[in-house]
Structures are given as structure tokens and as C-alpha cells.
Amino acid sequence: MHSHTSKPPDEISIANKARIKIDPSHRLHRAASILRGEIEQERAEIKYLAKLGSNSKDCLESMSMSTFRLKILSGELQRLMKSYQLEL
């Protein structure tokens, strides 16, 4: 009876070799890419809120939170790039 949980040893070794080949800088670029995406989202949110031009408490709080998150995300991206000297 063949179980789906156990792999033949040759499949396991192939998977392990493939895992070793993954360049660690690939993870850093991916992290930077995710941060950039989140930064773009916050910028879009700020633009949207600014376009509404509402002075309501909710709108101003949302703008404030987005600006705060944008600052943090930008700082994280700069720190990541600086500490790993990424050319992005």
C-alpha cells in the first residue's frame, strides 16, 4: 500500500538540492518588492483621501494612519537596502 506522505529518497534529494540553489538574495529582493507594493498602496490611499477633500475626523485619521504607515514602510525598505546593499 503506497502512502502519499512518504516520498522516494531520490525525490527528496532532488527537492533538497533545489532548495539549496535558491539564492538568499532572492528572498531579500522579494521582501523589498513586498515593501514597495505596500508603500504604493499607502500612497494610493493618501491620494484617494486627499481627493475626497473631506475634513471629517475619520478621513483625517485615515490620512494620518496612512502617512504613518508610509513612513514606517519607507524606513524598513531603506534599512533593508542599506544593510544588504541591494541594488533595487
Backbone torsions as a table, in degrees:
resi	resn	phi	psi	omega
1	MET	NA	120.7	-176.9
2	HIS	-88.5	126.9	179.7
3	SER	-94.1	142.5	179.8
4	HIS	-77.3	-17.1	-175.6
5	THR	-79.4	-28.4	-178.7
6	SER	-98.7	134.4	179.0
7	LYS	-103.0	151.5	172.0
8	PRO	-62.1	145.5	-176.0
9	PRO	-53.4	-35.9	-178.5
10	ASP	-66.0	-34.9	176.4
11	GLU	-66.2	-39.8	179.8
12	ILE	-64.3	-45.9	-179.1
13	SER	-65.1	-35.9	177.0
14	ILE	-63.8	-43.0	179.0
15	ALA	-63.0	-42.8	179.5
16	ASN	-64.2	-41.8	178.0
17	LYS	-63.1	-40.7	179.1
18	ALA	-63.6	-39.0	-179.6
19	ARG	-64.4	-39.9	-179.6
20	ILE	-63.9	-34.5	-177.0
21	LYS	-70.1	-17.1	-179.3
22	ILE	-67.1	117.9	-178.7
23	ASP	-69.0	129.6	179.7
24	PRO	-60.8	-28.4	179.0
25	SER	-66.7	-22.5	177.0
26	HIS	-60.2	-41.9	178.6
27	ARG	-64.0	-39.9	-179.3
28	LEU	-66.3	-43.0	178.3
29	HIS	-63.3	-37.4	179.2
30	ARG	-65.8	-43.9	178.6
31	ALA	-61.5	-43.4	179.2
32	ALA	-63.6	-39.2	180.0
33	SER	-64.6	-42.0	177.9
34	ILE	-63.5	-44.5	178.2
35	LEU	-59.8	-43.9	179.5
36	ARG	-60.8	-39.7	178.3
37	GLY	-62.7	-42.1	179.3
38	GLU	-68.3	-36.5	177.4
39	ILE	-62.5	-44.8	178.4
40	GLU	-60.9	-39.2	178.4
41	GLN	-62.2	-45.0	-179.8
42	GLU	-65.6	-39.4	177.7
43	ARG	-61.6	-42.8	179.5
44	ALA	-63.5	-40.8	179.2
45	GLU	-62.4	-43.9	-179.9
46	ILE	-63.5	-44.6	178.3
47	LYS	-59.8	-43.6	-179.8
48	TYR	-61.6	-47.4	-179.4
49	LEU	-64.1	-38.7	179.4
50	ALA	-64.9	-38.0	180.0
51	LYS	-65.4	-35.6	177.5
52	LEU	-61.7	-35.4	177.4
53	GLY	63.5	22.0	-178.4
54	SER	-83.1	139.8	175.5
55	ASN	-100.5	17.4	179.6
56	SER	-66.1	154.4	-179.0
57	LYS	-58.1	-44.7	-179.7
58	ASP	-60.5	-44.9	-178.4
59	CYS	-64.1	-44.9	-179.4
60	LEU	-66.8	-37.2	177.0
61	GLU	-66.2	-41.5	178.0
62	SER	-62.7	-43.0	178.2
63	MET	-61.0	-43.7	-179.9
64	SER	-62.8	-44.7	179.3
65	MET	-65.5	-42.2	179.2
66	SER	-64.0	-40.6	178.5
67	THR	-64.2	-42.3	178.4
68	PHE	-61.8	-48.3	179.0
69	ARG	-62.3	-39.7	179.6
70	LEU	-60.4	-42.9	179.1
71	LYS	-62.1	-45.4	-179.7
72	ILE	-65.1	-47.3	-179.6
73	LEU	-62.2	-41.7	178.8
74	SER	-63.5	-41.3	177.8
75	GLY	-62.7	-42.3	178.0
76	GLU	-62.3	-44.1	-179.5
77	LEU	-63.4	-44.2	178.4
78	GLN	-62.2	-41.7	-179.5
79	ARG	-64.2	-44.0	178.9
80	LEU	-60.3	-46.6	-178.4
81	MET	-65.8	-41.4	-178.3
82	LYS	-67.4	-46.3	-175.0
83	SER	-71.2	-22.9	180.0
84	TYR	-115.3	7.1	-178.6
85	GLN	44.1	50.7	-179.4
86	LEU	-78.8	137.3	172.2
87	GLU	-94.9	101.1	-175.7
88	LEU	-111.4	NA	NA
